[in-house]
Amino acid sequence: MAATSAQSGASSSVRSIFETLSYGPVPDADNVAKAWLDDHCRQFGHFINGSWYKPEAGSQSQTQNPSTGEVLASVLEASEDDVNKAVTAAKEAFTSWSSLTPHVRARYLYSVARHVQKHQQLVSVMETLDSGRVMRESRDIEVPLVVRSVYHYAGWADVRDAEFKGFKPYGVVAVLPSFTRPLVSLTQRLCAALATGNTVVVCPSPTTPLSALLLVDICREAGLPAGVVNVVTDGRERDGMRRLVAHAHVDKVAFAGTTQVGRMLRQLVAGTGKSMSLELSGKSAMIVFENSDLDSVVEGVVDNIWSNQCQVNTAGSRLLVHEPVAERLARKLRQRLETVKVGDSLDKLSDIGALTCDWMPNVIEQFVDEARQEGAQIYQAAAGQSNRGWFYPPTLVVGAQAASRIVTEDFLGPVVALIPFRTAKEAIALANNSAYAMAASVWTESVTLAFEVGSLLQAGTVWINCHNVSDAAAGVGGGRLSGSGRTGGKRGVLEYMQLSSATPVKPNTVNVNMQTFGSSVAPRPSAPIPGAGDEKPAGEKNLSPYYDDTPITPPSTPTPRGEQPDFPRNGKRPDGQYSRPVQNAKGQVMGHVAEASRKDVRNAVEAAQKAVASWSKRAGHNRAQILFYLAENLQLRREELSAQLEALTGQAEGQGLQEVDLAIGRLFYWGAYCDKYGGTVQEVPFSGSVSEVNEAVGVIGIACPEACPLLGFVSLFAAAISRGNAVIAVPSEKYPLPALDLYQIFDTSDLPGGVVNILTGNSDHLTRFLCEHEDVQAVWYFGSAEGSKFVEYASAENMKRTWVNYGQERDFTDPVQGQGEEFLFHSTQPKTLWVPMGEIFAN
């Protein structure tokens, strides 16, 4: 009996071992990575003009391994002189680099790709040591994507001239990679800039600079010419980044990071003419319907939120679940939490590694505690290595309110909030109820439901039954507070090019008071007294190219004419009950127009919002028919409008007719594009279909130029509405009558009310309200340099898209400047749709 008991005890012990099977740590070796650090004495200088540069004096900051807190190396904080040396080297290298044939640039990028492959393990380990990302993810996802990106852009370099006729590189590009995903965000921007002929100055985050320094070392080994890629490291205060972005010879800024920093950078460069691409914060949603595979959803949550510590702006931290399966999915997630391992990022068995920054655990804990106090239920995995490094356990929050901060704010932590919904409409409303618009995913076995929901989500990327899949050929980018611009695909390449006809913007040294600009206007009820206040300061030019300096003589019998701001279909009286006189080039009063105010802007935006919902869903063919009707009806009033233009502007006989004919042609042109810019299919190494759809931006405010009062107005509003946008247009301030006459043509051409809204008055005054309005998605401004600076500065607050002329005249009679790809670029917002396959041939 005793023997039997002993055997039973032994058997029980063996069984318990198998039931609680665990493995010891299996870390990847980091000796090669640390040897590379030792080669540089663990003290890095800047990489400028093909060599390492260490100034004798300069502050330093330390970079640490997030898993252990170990100091890896120290980096310099770039001074103004350091930044100037790097930008000068890039500017000098631009002349030779941009003059190379596309094939030669492609060969250089191909060489970089081959050398990254040769050092793939070293790059993977360094990315893990630098950012805290688990080794499995660095080795199997990040570095292969880096290699794929370099090869992809090497291809774009070879075909640049064939695919982008009429475009040229910007010059010197400042690349500011993400601090949470440093290697991928750097490579995609760096290679896109190089492929198009730009040179680059990189300023990595002081938290994660080592991946950038290793990559530039590999670029040097690959034979990249000196000065083409330069790196200046920075300190915790990011003074080096500010100096680089503000440098006069930097022509383009590509930034990936938080919305707060992105807003600051936009305001810093306002009015300078620098192009910006911003990939900012996100609060993406995963929408789970009752007919989805819940086990796949669970693994999707593990892979796209917990494993990467939710430190990717596309991570789906809002889990919207159909009410019938919400409790079941929550139970499965709680069970899965028990098996998730938090540990050293180098350990092959770790599911979740460390957070990138030392301040992150405390911030995340504050959000979780706040949700707990609000009544939410908190479920967490075992913390793991709480005494070393910067860790936070993966967390599931159940029962949080939709308005809770843990649901609405981005705080970069492995926390997912589960929120139930009842209907598909409610799910879409919850998903779109966010200040961000980066990404989303739809989980369902119904193809029609998936596509319909995906089309209604306001996000730059939508995945179906997967999440966080990415490739260099598929564009990524968001709207609202998630930024502007795209990374990846053809659109991502176009971000680094400008029209060949573009001229450098003159330095804007005018100090614009952002608090008072355009904030007040004093309308006058009658024409000015002849000769009073006509003198202009020396050198000051009238905004109108048709200005006549002959003495003003008052008309003997002025012809009265009154107009009201037009919204949504017919003219309405202005809220302020003011009007302003319209004079011709000789000072004769041709009529009076309404002086629109803030309330008129509000009413126009409301009308445009109602209209854009249905207008953007109309078939392109239907929109084209309406634009063709507009052109036909404009043709019927050709002589009348041409005579009016000549009388207003003082043009020579026949020039008014020429402008009207060009406007008619422009309507036909944009009518033709209504159904010819819908999107493309992306070729990616992915079992499934990936398409990029060009959607409408939304409500666009347009401040039209003084020159070409009819043609400029038509060229801008027609481009916008052809792609499904609604418009609030401020016509030429001096000559608004031709634009106002068009609303009668709108009435007879079946254009729905609210699609085009016309407000007359002080252009800068109305532009200010358009910039400040939260429901205007973009502002186009063609006025003064001061106004351009204000538009870019004010729009940074709510991160709306802008297109300004920096005070430079645009020739709308020129087909290159008056129509084309640039207009389509500003009229559309791409959405990438990923649809996986594998039902039949799973292997």
TIKOLKOL-178587 format. One line per 10 residues: number of its first residue (from 1); their letters; for each residue x, z, y of C-alpha. Coordinates in steps of 0.001 Angstrom, whole numbers. Each point is the difference from the previous one (the first is absolute). Example, Ala and Ser with C-alpha at 12.3 -4.5 7.8 and 13.67 -1.06 7.14 Angstrom:
1	as	12300,7800,-4500; 1370,-660,3440 $
This chain:
1	maatsaqsga	0,0,0; 2876,855,2329; 1611,-3346,-762; -3268,-1720,744; -218,1793,3347; 3541,-985,865; -701,-3597,-909; -3160,133,2108; 1955,1404,2949; 2636,-2699,-309 $
11	sssvrsifet	-2699,-2637,-249; -1709,1408,3089; 3301,-68,1890; 660,-3622,-904; -3556,-946,970; 331,1724,3378; 3240,-1857,653; -1695,-3318,-576; -3060,1017,2020; 2100,1073,2979 $
21	lsygpvpdad	2632,-2681,-347; 2311,-148,3016; 3251,-1720,787; 3029,1061,1916; 997,-1705,3241; 1347,-3547,-300; 1543,-722,3401; 1511,-3320,967; 3679,215,852; 764,89,3691 $
31	nvakawlddh	3793,-142,-247; 276,-3648,1137; -2228,628,3015; 2013,3061,968; 3220,-1953,-507; -1272,-2532,2546; -700,2869,2384; 3524,1294,-618; 1411,-3458,770; -1320,549,3503 $
41	crqfghfing	1172,3632,49; -3696,877,227; 208,-693,3724; -1576,-3253,1077; 501,-1822,3247; -1968,-2977,1248; 281,-3454,-1555; 630,-2403,2887; 1258,-3580,-23; 919,37,-3686 $
51	swykpeagsq	1947,3268,-137; -462,3758,117; 349,1482,3443; 566,3699,734; 241,1009,3652; 2344,2875,700; -2719,2144,1506; -3575,240,-1131; -2578,2347,-1441; -687,30,-3717 $
61	sqtqnpstge	-2959,883,-2184; -104,755,-3701; -2050,-1693,-2675; -1105,1988,-3054; -1239,-556,-3524; -3715,954,193; -4,1215,-3617; 2800,2517,408; 717,396,3696; 3598,-1094,-667 $
71	vlasvlease	1729,-1568,3011; 843,-3578,-941; 1720,-1279,3124; 86,141,3768; -882,-2882,2313; 685,-633,3660; -2632,133,2701; 133,-3305,1868; 933,233,3658; -959,-2542,2635 $
81	ddvnkavtaa	3428,-1607,-359; -381,-235,-3791; -3376,-1701,329; 1356,-2383,2606; 2913,-994,-2267; -2366,-696,-2904; -2460,-2044,2067; 2830,-1953,1624; 1443,-827,-3427; -3415,-1160,-1211 $
91	keaftswssl	-565,-2080,3138; 3358,-1723,-363; -592,-662,-3700; -3462,-1445,686; 1427,-3193,1476; 1868,-944,-3167; -2487,1476,-2500; -3031,-1767,1477; 1871,-3314,163; 757,7,-3738 $
101	tphvraryly	-2061,-2316,-2155; -2909,1682,-1794; 1670,-606,-3346; 3185,1799,1016; -1979,3052,1131; -1878,-123,-3298; 3284,21,-1913; 1123,3106,1865; -3232,1796,-894; 307,-1170,-3584 $
111	svarhvqkhq	3469,1550,-98; -1423,3289,1286; -2649,-43,-2743; 2608,-564,-2715; 2170,2830,1277; -2934,2418,183; -708,-833,-3643; 3613,769,-883; -353,3468,1528; -3595,625,-1072 $
121	qlvsvmetld	610,3382,-1641; 2075,1246,2926; -2702,-1061,2453; -2691,1709,-2105; 1880,3298,-158; 819,-70,3701; -3639,-666,896; -1003,3009,-2110; 2663,2270,1500; -894,-1165,3486 $
131	sgrvmresrd	-3807,154,-53; -945,2323,-2872; -1910,-2759,-1787; 15,446,-3785; 2646,-2059,-1770; -2550,-1750,-2165; -1710,-1402,3072; 3229,-918,1794; 1413,-1777,-3045; -3146,-1710,-1290 $
141	ievplvvrsv	-1926,-748,3212; 1976,325,3232; 3287,-1721,-809; -1595,-2899,-1945; -2242,-531,3042; 3092,-17,2225; 1634,-2674,-2145; -3216,-2009,-102; -297,233,3798; 3497,-1341,651 $
151	yhyagwadvr	-565,-2930,-2360; -3399,-687,1566; 1349,-139,3536; 2960,-2081,-1118; -2626,-2565,-953; -1685,260,3395; 3374,-487,1672; 421,-3309,-1819; -3410,-1387,1001; -244,1533,3468 $
161	daefkgfkpy	271,-3217,1981; -2498,-1803,-2214; -2594,2792,27; 358,1210,3591; 348,-3071,2175; -157,844,3683; 1287,3560,-479; 3355,1670,593; 1511,3457,-659; -275,2766,2573 $
171	gvvavlpsft	3658,1011,151; 1034,3611,-606; -2436,2005,-2127; -16,3808,-114; -1053,1149,-3479; -1201,3605,-320; -806,683,-3678; -2320,2667,-1345; 1462,3432,-680; -2090,439,-3165 $
181	rplvsltqrl	654,-3421,-1561; 3288,-972,1623; 1369,-2687,-2307; -3044,-2233,-485; -1176,218,3612; 3496,-887,1221; 580,-2891,-2401; -3282,-1761,699; 499,69,3769; 3716,-712,-97 $
191	caalatgntv	-310,-3036,-2260; -2985,-1464,1865; 1970,233,3249; 3147,-1536,-1485; -1893,-2789,-1765; -1478,-1204,3276; 3352,-27,1820; -52,3355,1794; 2786,2567,-27; -739,3671,-596 $
201	vvcpspttpl	866,3497,1146; -1306,2675,-2372; -648,3577,1060; -1038,1975,-3106; -1659,3386,80; 2492,2889,191; -1830,1489,-2982; 668,-2958,-2321; 2902,-2110,1349; 2057,-412,-3176 $
211	salllvdicr	-2039,-2808,-1575; 494,-2113,3129; 3724,725,104; 389,-949,-3661; -1989,-3206,469; 2116,-1104,2954; 3134,727,-2036; -1370,-2328,-2681; -782,-2633,2657; 3626,134,1123 $
221	eaglpagvvn	1149,-411,-3594; -2362,-2979,-335; 1789,-1755,2871; -2607,259,2739; 1674,-1017,3305; 1116,2737,2372; -2572,1062,2570; -2994,-1423,-1848; -985,3455,-1288; 994,3164,1838 $
231	vvtdgrerdg	-971,3629,-624; -3,2883,2460; -955,3414,-1350; -2027,2517,1942; -580,3688,598; -3074,2146,-506; -1260,-620,3532; 56,-3798,-578; 1762,-707,3299; 1898,-2847,-1641 $
241	mrrlvahahv	-3252,-1645,-1051; -1354,190,3549; 3202,-1456,1433; -78,-2866,-2477; -3655,-864,557; 383,123,3779; 3192,-2107,52; -377,-3063,2204; 1433,-2372,-2633; -2287,1090,-2840 $
251	dkvafagttq	-2720,-2638,-341; -2078,1301,-2910; -758,3427,-1466; -1107,527,-3606; -979,3610,-679; -1398,1833,-3022; -974,3624,446; -2607,2300,1461; -2680,-970,2486; 1282,2537,2531 $
261	vgrmlrqlva	3463,-1581,132; -1466,-3510,-54; -2152,825,3020; 3011,1339,1866; 2011,-3152,-748; -2812,-2287,1177; -168,1840,3296; 3786,-79,296; 190,-3808,-206; -3211,-753,1935 $
271	gtgksmslel	499,-2921,2351; 3482,-899,-1266; -1079,-3002,-2062; 1292,1444,-3275; -2038,-960,-3043; -975,2905,-2261; -997,321,-3648; -1303,3455,-875; -800,1335,-3466; -1321,3485,653 $
281	sgksamivfe	-1911,2829,-1650; -2895,-423,-2387; -2799,1947,-1632; -1023,-2434,-2704; -3056,323,-2211; -512,-467,-3739; -3659,-850,-680; -1042,797,-3574; -3354,-1255,-1311; -1802,1409,-3026 $
291	nsdldsvveg	733,-3051,-2169; 3778,261,464; 2577,1029,-2603; 506,3636,1005; 3178,419,-2045; 1557,-2893,1916; -1111,1634,3236; 1735,3237,-994; 3283,-1796,-632; -482,-1919,3232 $
301	vvdniwsnqc	-195,3305,1869; 3122,1272,-1764; 1984,-3163,722; -1061,-765,3550; -453,3468,1506; 1756,2684,-1952; 3077,-1766,-1398; 1134,-1288,3398; -1005,3275,1705; -2546,-2056,2011 $
311	qvntagsrll	2904,-950,2268; -1091,-3635,113; -2424,-1079,2714; -2107,-1892,-2544; -482,3013,-2295; -3671,667,-752; -322,3603,1090; -3801,-282,400; -1682,-255,-3410; -3613,-1143,483 $
321	vhepvaerla	-1857,405,-3296; -3485,-1082,-1050; -2089,3147,-299; -1035,-477,-3683; 3645,125,-1144; 1532,2196,2696; 43,3199,-2054; 1308,-1777,-3107; 2841,-1621,1938; 864,3314,1672 $
331	rklrqrletv	225,1618,-3431; 2297,-2752,-1293; 2233,340,3051; 249,3766,-467; 1019,-533,-3611; 2579,-2596,1023; 1459,2397,2570; 970,2322,-2842; 2360,-2614,-1459; 1607,-1212,3227 $
341	kvgdsldkls	3619,1108,257; 1518,829,3363; 3782,78,-55; 3368,-1363,1020; -382,-3553,1267; 2902,-1188,-2178; -1623,1345,-3170; -1446,-2819,-2098; -2813,2317,-1119; -1163,960,3480 $
351	digaltcdwm	-3319,-1488,1063; 289,1278,3553; 3130,566,2022; 782,1665,3284; -1418,-626,3457; 2250,-1850,2412; 158,2588,2807; 404,3762,-9; -2960,542,2360; -2509,-1805,-2204 $
361	pnvieqfvde	-968,2797,-2456; -1074,2320,2817; -2065,-2690,1717; -1742,-962,-3239; -718,3646,-785; -1683,404,3395; -2370,-2885,-725; -791,1312,-3492; -602,3556,1259; -2325,-1328,2686 $
371	arqegaqiyq	-2014,-1908,-2617; -146,3124,-2178; -1331,2045,2910; -2661,-2663,596; -1267,542,-3549; 1777,-2745,-1952; 1268,633,-3523; 3760,-461,-442; 1635,-960,-3304; 3778,-273,-317 $
381	aaagqsnrgw	2640,-713,-2616; 2856,2376,-704; 2267,47,3057; 3332,-547,-1747; 3391,753,1550; -1550,1998,2804; 3335,1661,721; 1909,-3267,490; -714,-3007,2136; -3194,-1000,1772 $
391	fypptlvvga	-2844,-182,-2499; -3748,198,151; -2209,-87,-3101; -2452,-2885,-462; -3370,1187,1266; -3644,-911,-546; -2494,1045,2684; -3682,26,-984; -2854,746,2365; 1686,-776,3314 $
401	qaasrivted	-2238,-1307,2748; 395,-3612,1129; 955,1245,3473; 2590,2487,-1264; 3557,-520,1233; 1279,-262,-3555; -2217,-3089,-365; 524,-1613,3392; 3659,650,902; 3169,-1381,-1565 $
411	flgpvvalip	2482,2751,-858; 2259,-1575,-2674; -605,2227,-3001; -1046,-336,-3688; -3567,1076,737; -3154,-1926,-902; -3460,945,1255; -2931,-887,-2272; -3190,-895,1894; -3198,-1085,-1803 $
421	frtakeaial	-2254,-2823,1204; -3450,-1182,-1076; -173,-3719,790; 2425,-2848,565; -1009,-157,3662; 845,3662,409; 3365,-537,-1691; 850,-2838,2385; -1070,2089,2989; 2146,2943,-1147 $
431	annsayamaa	3009,-2225,-671; -251,-1704,3390; -579,3308,1799; 3675,451,743; 2352,-457,2910; 2287,-1873,-2400; -433,-3358,-1722; 3001,-492,-2254; -1293,-415,-3558; -2728,797,-2532 $
441	svwtesvtla	-838,-575,-3653; -3237,-611,-1897; -425,1156,-3600; -2857,-1593,-1934; -671,-2288,-2960; -2402,-2078,2111; 1857,-2956,1501; -2714,-827,2534; -181,3607,1189; 3776,183,326 $
451	fevgsllqag	258,-3156,2089; -2939,870,2227; 1263,3502,716; 3528,-1317,485; -1171,-2509,2591; -1741,2736,2008; 2876,2476,25; 1981,169,3226; 3491,6,-1450; 3072,-2204,-66 $
461	tvwinchnvs	295,128,-3798; -2681,465,-2646; 769,475,-3693; -2557,-338,-2783; 483,2366,-2961; 3560,772,1090; 1756,1493,3007; 3326,-234,1829; 1102,-3187,-1742; 2243,-1971,2336 $
471	daaagvgggr	2196,-3069,204; 2028,-1794,2644; -2328,-3015,-97; -3120,2076,715; -482,1193,3551; -367,3675,884; -1242,1330,3308; -2922,1788,1549; -2107,333,3087; -1187,2782,2282 $
481	lsgsgrtggk	2482,2905,-76; 1753,-1556,-3009; 1785,-2431,2291; 170,-3738,472; 1935,-2859,-1516; 727,-846,-3630; 2848,487,-2427; 297,-2515,-2826; -1289,-3497,-619; -31,-2886,2467 $
491	rgvleymqls	-1671,2080,2687; 2791,2548,-349; 2577,-2734,622; -1886,-1237,3061; 283,3521,1461; 3684,-718,661; -457,-3349,1755; -1334,-1183,3353; -1090,-3320,1443; 2888,-2343,735 $
501	satpvkpntv	-1413,-386,3504; 161,3758,665; 2224,1058,2889; 1672,3391,436; -2066,2550,1881; 1497,1054,3307; 924,3705,82; -2966,1910,1386; 1439,2418,2512; -3325,705,1691 $
511	nvnmqtfgss	-1110,3608,-355; -3643,-131,-1066; -2086,3132,524; -1887,173,-3287; -2458,2546,1392; -1176,-2058,2950; 554,-3620,-1058; -3272,-1913,246; -1926,3252,305; -1670,-771,3327 $
521	vaprpsapip	-1344,-3069,1705; -1658,-466,3381; -2453,-2897,-217; -1104,-1563,3248; -3544,-1290,482; 1048,-2989,2119; 2829,-2440,574; 3089,1299,1828; 382,-610,3711; 1997,-3223,480 $
531	gagdekpage	3611,697,838; -254,3750,-698; 2528,1245,-2523; 924,-3506,-1116; 3710,485,474; 1881,536,-3228; 3347,1779,-204; 2999,-2307,-184; 548,-1332,-3500; -3432,1043,-1265 $
541	knlspyyddt	-1897,-2794,-1713; -3695,-391,-544; -1013,276,-3647; -1790,-3330,153; 2066,-3186,-334; -2633,-1723,2162; 533,2214,3045; -101,-1887,3281; 1915,1445,2963; -2047,-1899,2597 $
551	pitppstptp	-1864,2212,2506; -3321,1325,-1245; -3075,-1266,1826; -3345,1653,-650; -2757,-2222,-1393; -2817,-825,2380; -2716,552,-2601; 1284,1809,-3086; -1883,-754,-3185; -1115,3330,-1495 $
561	rgeqpdfprn	343,471,-3693; -390,3135,-2045; 1081,773,-3537; -163,3037,-2264; 2307,1006,-2840; -1189,-1746,-3144; -836,2133,-3041; -1167,-513,-2594; -1752,-3337,638; -1348,-209,3512 $
571	gkrpdgqysr	1267,1256,3321; -636,3645,865; 456,1825,3227; 3192,2069,255; -373,3741,-366; 1692,649,3341; -2131,-2534,1895; 3084,-1449,1705; 972,-3635,376; 3030,-1903,1226 $
581	pvqnakgqvm	310,-3339,1800; 1621,-2980,-1687; 1993,-2200,2358; 1477,-3405,-520; 3624,-865,753; -821,-373,3708; -1768,3337,285; -3568,-1288,-28; -2500,2192,-1835; -1338,-1812,-3069 $
591	ghvaeasrkd	-2178,2850,-1245; -85,3643,-1047; 632,1527,-3416; -636,3444,-1419; 2586,2754,319; -4,1461,-3509; 846,3660,-617; 808,2380,-2853; -3651,192,-1053; -216,-3774,-126 $
601	vrnaveaaqk	3034,-11,-2293; -1699,2615,-2177; -3171,-2080,-258; 1974,-3144,-760; 1956,1756,-2760; -3231,1248,-1567; -1410,-3531,53; 3199,-1403,-1510; 48,2653,-2725; -3513,-882,-1087 $
611	avaswskrag	785,-3704,24; 3334,60,-1830; -1484,1595,-3124; -2075,-3104,-745; 2133,-2615,1778; 3096,803,-2077; -2015,-362,-3223; -1316,-3440,861; 1429,-2908,-1925; 2790,-1796,1798 $
621	hnraqilfyl	-2036,-3200,-147; -2819,1683,1918; 2351,1250,2712; 1524,-3474,210; -3393,-1594,600; -643,2328,2924; 3368,-771,1586; -666,-3717,-429; -3384,482,1710; 1771,1802,2844 $
631	aenlqlrree	2335,-2961,405; -2897,-2466,-19; -1941,1941,2623; 3094,439,2135; 423,-3756,-132; -3463,-411,1542; 1099,2012,3055; 3423,-1586,221; -333,-1513,3484; -1731,3047,1459 $
641	lsaqlealtg	2669,2439,-1188; 2881,-2270,974; -1364,-300,3535; -368,3774,160; 3594,511,-1165; 1370,-2381,2596; -2062,1604,2765; 1082,3508,-1016; 3679,-483,-671; 858,-2864,2307 $
651	qaegqglqev	1225,-2169,-2858; 527,-3690,597; -2821,-2327,-957; -57,-541,-3746; 1836,3203,-931; -3245,1910,-398; -1264,-2654,-2389; 3233,254,-1959; -390,3785,-342; -3598,-314,-1208 $
661	dlaigrlfyw	1008,-2637,-2560; 2782,2243,-1276; -2487,2883,-290; -2356,-2204,-2030; 2879,-980,-2267; 985,3637,-371; -3513,894,-1221; 163,-2759,-2602; 3465,1181,-1036; -1103,3575,-613 $
671	gaycdkyggt	-3191,-1174,-1642; 2190,-1826,-2491; 1953,3195,-715; -3099,2083,-747; 240,-765,-3726; 3697,-821,-406; 1870,3269,388; -1685,2187,-2574; 3136,1098,-1816; 2314,-808,-2883 $
681	vqevpfsgsv	737,971,-3590; 3241,1967,-330; 2434,-729,-2819; 1135,3365,-1293; 1456,1228,-3325; -3293,1671,-877; -2492,-627,-2770; -2972,-846,2131; -1041,-1598,3238; 1248,951,3461 $
691	sevneavgvi	-1534,-1613,3070; 418,547,3719; -3201,-410,1997; 89,-503,3765; -2778,2178,1406; -1236,416,3551; 1742,2549,2211; -3343,1223,1385; -791,386,3697; 2622,-1626,2239 $
701	giacpeacpl	265,573,3739; 1437,-2998,1864; 1269,-50,3585; 266,-3707,763; 2647,-1625,2214; -543,-1110,3587; 1334,-3484,-721; -2294,-2460,-1779; -3119,2177,474; -2067,-2047,-2456 $
711	lgfvslfaaa	2621,-1143,-2509; 1701,3396,-225; -3332,1729,-571; -1110,-2490,-2673; 3374,-43,-1789; -27,3775,-403; -3620,818,-834; -378,-2995,-2360; 3084,992,-2000; -1336,3532,-389 $
721	isrgnaviav	-3586,-805,-1005; 1065,-2799,-2354; 1429,2656,-2317; -3045,2287,196; 910,2285,2900; -2260,1019,2877; 1370,-257,3514; -246,1828,3320; 1546,-2463,2432; 1044,615,3580 $
731	psekyplpal	311,-3500,1490; 2289,-1024,2829; -398,2646,2694; 307,-2549,2785; -1958,-2882,-1577; -2540,1474,-2481; -2854,-2454,633; 922,-2638,-2649; 60,2683,-2714; -3332,1444,1128 $
741	dlyqifdtsd	-1625,-3422,-158; 837,-104,-3715; -2443,2726,-970; -2835,-2464,585; 1772,-2283,-2461; 303,2945,-2415; -3780,432,137; -666,-3616,-967; 2671,-148,-2722; -1356,2682,-2383 $
751	lpggvvnilt	2849,2407,755; -1338,3455,-966; -332,2518,2811; 2920,2388,312; 2616,-2289,-1544; 1309,-981,3435; -512,2467,2861; 1194,-850,3512; 860,2656,2585; 1063,-954,3512 $
761	gnsdhltrfl	1848,2132,2498; 3456,1418,497; 1928,-1101,-3087; 2379,2975,-149; -2853,2435,617; -1968,-1336,-2975; 3100,-386,-2163; 685,3713,374; -3383,864,-1485; 455,-2497,-2838 $
771	cehedvqavw	3348,1580,-890; -1434,3503,31; -3118,-825,-2023; 319,1162,-3624; -2289,-2727,-1360; 2042,-2914,1345; 2425,-1060,-2721; 2265,-2262,2079; 720,-936,3610; 1355,-3351,1179 $
781	yfgsaegskf	1306,59,3550; 1223,-2960,2063; 737,1431,3404; 2801,1801,1822; 3151,1554,-1442; -1264,3403,1154; -3314,-547,-1747; 1773,-1065,-3183; 2016,3200,31; -3111,2098,502 $
791	veyasaenmk	-1871,-1757,-2826; 2812,635,-2477; 427,3608,1116; -3683,950,82; -821,-1769,-3272; 2639,2051,-1804; -2251,3051,212; -2509,-1442,-2481; 2476,-2538,-1460; -2101,-3057,769 $
801	rtwvnygqer	1626,-3401,-294; 1152,-1717,3196; 999,-3475,1117; 1346,-234,3556; 1890,-2547,2093; 2305,2403,1905; -889,-1740,3257; 1228,-3401,-1176; -2259,-2996,502; -1278,-1659,-3156 $
811	dftdpvqgqg	-697,-3722,38; -3367,-261,-1744; 58,-3784,404; 2937,-114,-2435; -1209,-141,-3642; 2895,2243,-1052; -832,2738,2495; -3768,-493,135; -830,22,-3712; 1608,313,-3416 $
821	eeflfhstqp	1444,2546,-2410; 644,2667,2617; -3713,147,884; -956,234,-3685; 2563,2761,-479; -1597,2125,2720; -3583,-814,-1063; 280,1191,-3600; 738,3138,-1990; 1260,-731,-3548 $
831	ktlwvpmgei	-1259,1893,-3034; 1837,-203,-3333; -2208,241,-3088; 1542,871,-3396; -2015,-743,-3159; 1741,869,-3309; -580,-1742,-3330; 798,856,-3602; -3348,318,-1795; 716,-2860,-2423 $
841	fan	3785,-145,-187; 947,3577,781; 3589,-559,-1070 $
